Amino acid sequence: MGVFVFLPLVLPFTAWPIARLAEQHLHPRTATLLLTAIAAVLACCSTLCLGLVMVVGTAQLPGNPLPDGWSDPEVRDALRYDEVAGRLAIPVLLTVLASCAGTAWRHRRVHRDAGAALGTARPGPVVVLRDDAPYAYALPGRPGRVVASTGMLSALTSRERRALFAHERAHLAGRHDRVLLTVRLAARAHPFLRPLRTAVTYTAERWADEEAAAHVGSRKTVARAIGKAALVSRGTPTPGLTRFAAAGPVPRRVAALLAPAPAGRAWPPVFTAVGLAVWTAAGGATVSALSSANSAVTLYLVLHAATFSA
């Protein structure tokens, strides 16, 4: 396997340039899907890399549960490894797995508790709760539901309410809860991927903003609705789901809606800053996937031979 097994641990750095450029220059839908895919590939490859390093680097340790043939000198010659790196990979991999499991469990708990809180509400795609606290969010499920409080609805005009419901329905239609969970898990798997999580959190909101603007036929109406909702809901606790005026770059979202609609071009020109960043990130993800596959196949073939020859 050689040095190739370590490449997936450093290649996530190639995704940094695209994080901010994608927010500014790509259509929000394209940016969200592209960044999520890159984050998922790089996170899976880096985690696989840790697992391979751990197996190869610790096969010779006393008391390990691996087959005896895996620690033979011939195997160690065929699979160059660093014993220190192998031992360090154990706590790192366990930390990554525990962190990802905790994130997935919290995600599931939030959705379960939010769904249980609506157990007595009338069935339907929209749930209006009698609550003076202003909030609105999308609750995924079968079927997905849009939840809004009377406190939030009373602060908006009829057209702004349409924008609110269209925004939350866009979150449900785009499966943004899964997108956000993916980038959260990726950021837990590798710290270099945290800029992608931040970027996708923003572009997913922008995607829903653009869908709402197309539905109501007015970008200014959506911008006003977002601004009002952000002002009235400041300090209001929420269940941790995608929200209409979530804490974050609300001024940037409003400014984007007051500007011309983003171009629908799916892939930017190569010889631009964002184009080069896209190709760099895509190339890093591709090399990471190929390196991981090569290392995994090599490890399997060598250890499979060692197992049956022992």
N, C-alpha and C positions, 0 to 999 in steps of 0.2 A: 504493500500500500504506500509506503514511503510518506513523503511530505504531503501527498495529495489528500490524505485523510484529515489534515489540519486546515485545508483551504476553506471548508464551509464555516469555520469559526471566525474567519476574518473577512470573507466576502460580503457579509451583511453591511459592511462599511460602504460598499459601492451604492447602496440604496439611499444614502444620506442626501446627495445632491438633488435627487428627484423629489424629495418630500415637499419642500417649499415651492419648487418650480411647478410641480403638478397642480398645487392649489391655485396658482396664479394664472397658468396658461392652458391647462386642459379643461375640457368640459367636466363638470363635477361627476357625472356618471362614469365617464372614462377614467378619471383620476381615481375614483373610489374602487372600481373593479381592478384596475391595473395595480395600484398600491397594495390592495388586499392580496392579490395573487402572488405578487413578489414577496410580501411579508410571509405568507404561508409557506412558500417554497423554501425560502432562506431559513425559516425557523425549523421546519422539518429536517432539512439537511444538517443544520448545526446540531440538533438533538441527536440525530443518527450518528453524526461524527463523534459526539461524546460517548455514545454507547459503544462504538467500534474501538475507540481508544481505551475505554475501560476494559473491554474484553481482552484485547491484545496485551495491554500493559499489565494486567493483573493475573494472567493465566498461570504465571510461575509462582505466585504467592502461596505459601503453605496454607492448607486448609480451605482453599477455594473449591467450590462445587463443580468446577469444569472438568471435562475428561482429562486423564493423565497425558494423553497424546498431545494435547494442546500446548504443553510446556516443554516438549522435546526440543533439543538444540536445533534440529532441522527446521522446526516450525519457527523458532525465534530468528533463525537466519533468513527464512523466507519472508517473514513479516517484521520489518524493522520497527522498533517501537522505543519509546522512552519510558522506563519503568516509573519515573517520577510523574510524568504526564498521565500515565495510566492510573496511578493511585489518586492523583488530584482529580481525575475525571469522575471518581466515585461520588464524593460529596457534591461536586458541581451538578452532576446529572440528577442526583437525588433532590437537590434544591430546585432544579428546573421542573422536575416532575411534580414535586409537592406544590410549587407555586402555581403551575398550570392547573393542577387539580383543584386547588383552592379557588382560583379565578372561575373555573367552570362551575364549581359548587355554589359560589355566591351568585353567579348569573342565574342558575337554575332556581335558587332560593328566592331571589327577587321576583322572578316571573311567577313562581308558585304562590308567594305571599300576595302579590298584586292581584292575581287571578282569584285567590280565595277571598280577598276583600270585596270583590264584585259578585260574590256568590248570590246575594239577594237582589242584585240589579236585574232589570228587565233584559231579556235576551235581545240582541241586535248589534249591528256594527258600530253604533255610537252609544256611549254611556255617559249621561250627565249626572254628576253627583251634586247633591245639595250641600255645598261647602263654600264658606266665604273665602277660604284660602284659594288664591288663583293658581291653577296649574292645568296642564294638558299634556298628555303623553300617549304614545302608541303602545298597546299591549299585544304582543304577538301571541298566536295560538291558533286553534281551529274552532271557529274562525278568529281572525285577529279583530281587535276592537280598539276604537279610539275613545279615550277617557278624557273628559273635561269637567271642570268644576263650574258651578254657577258664578263663583267669584271671578273666574277668568272670562267667561262668556259675557258677563255684564260690563266688562271693561272694553269690549270690542263692538264695532258696528256689525251689521249683518254681512257686509261684504268681507270684512276682516274675519268674521267667524267662518265663512266659506273658505278663506285662505288657510285658517288654522286646521280645519278638518281635512282639506286637500293635502296639506303638508304632512299630517300624521298618517293619512291613507297612503301617501307615497312611501313613508317609512315601512309600512306593512307590505306594500306591493313589492318593494325592492329588497325585502328580507334584510333590512339594515341591522336588525338585532344579531343576525348571524355574522354579518360583515364585521360589526364592532367586536363581537366575541372573538373572531378569528385574529384580528390585529391585537387585541388585548393578550391573547394567548401567545402570539408571536413575540410581543414585547416582553412577556415573562420568560420566554425561552431564550431570548438573546437581547441584551441591553442596547445593542446597536440598532435595533428595530423600533425603538421607542419613538423616534421622529415620524415613522410611518404610522404608528398608532395615532399620534396627535394630528397628522395630516388627514387621515381617513375619518376621524371624528368630525373634522371640519367639512370635508368634502361630502360626506354623507348628508349633513345638514343642508349644504348648498344644493345637493341633488334634489332633496325634498323641496327646498325653496323654489327651484326652477320648475318643478312639477306643479307646485301650487300656483305659481305665476301663470303658467300655461293654462291651468284650469280656470282661474278667475279672470284671465285676460288682462291683468294689470300688475306689473312688477312693483309699482309704487304702493298698491294696496297691501301686498305681501310685506313690503318693507315697513309700512306703518304698523301692520299687525305684529310683526316681530318686535319692533321698538316698544310698542305699548305693552306687549306681554312681558318683555324683559323688565320694564320699569315696575309694573304692578306685582310681578312674581319675585322680585328681589328678596332674598332671604327666606323664601318659602321652601320647606323641606320636600323632597321628592323621592319616589321609590327607586331611583337609579336607572330609569329607562330613558329611551330617547324622548326628548321633550321639545315643545315648540319654541321655547325661549330658554334653552339650557344655558347654564353658566358657561361662558366661553367667548369667542370672538364675535359677539353680536354686532358691534359696529362694522366689522369687516363684511358680515353677511348683508347688512343693510346697504353698505356702500356698493357691494357687488350687484344688488338688485336695482339700485339707482343708476347703474352703468348699463350699457347695451348688453343684450343677451349674449352669453358665450357662444362661440362658434361650435358647430356640431362635428368638426373634424375629429375623427377617432384617433389618428396618429399624427403627431406633429412632424414638420419637416426635419430632416436629419441634421442639417447644418444650422441649427439654432441651439441656444442654451438648453431649452427643455428637451429638444430632440436628442441631443447628446446625452443628457441625463437619463432619458428613457432607455436609450440603447445601452448605456453603461449599467443601469440597474438590471435590465433584461439579460445582458451578457453575464453579469455577476450571478444572477439566479440560475442561468443555464449552466455555467461552469460549476456552480455549487452542486447542482443536481447530477451532472455527469461525474464529478469527483466523488460524490457520495455513492453513486451507483457503482463506479469502478472499485472503490474501496470495499463496499459491501460484497460484491461478487468475488473479489480476490480473497477476502477473508473467508467467505463461505467455501470456496473451492479448496483452499489450503487446509482449513480446519476440518472439512469433510474428509479429505484424504488422510489427515492425521488421525481422525477418529477411527476410521476403518482399518488403518494399518497398524494401530496400536495393539 
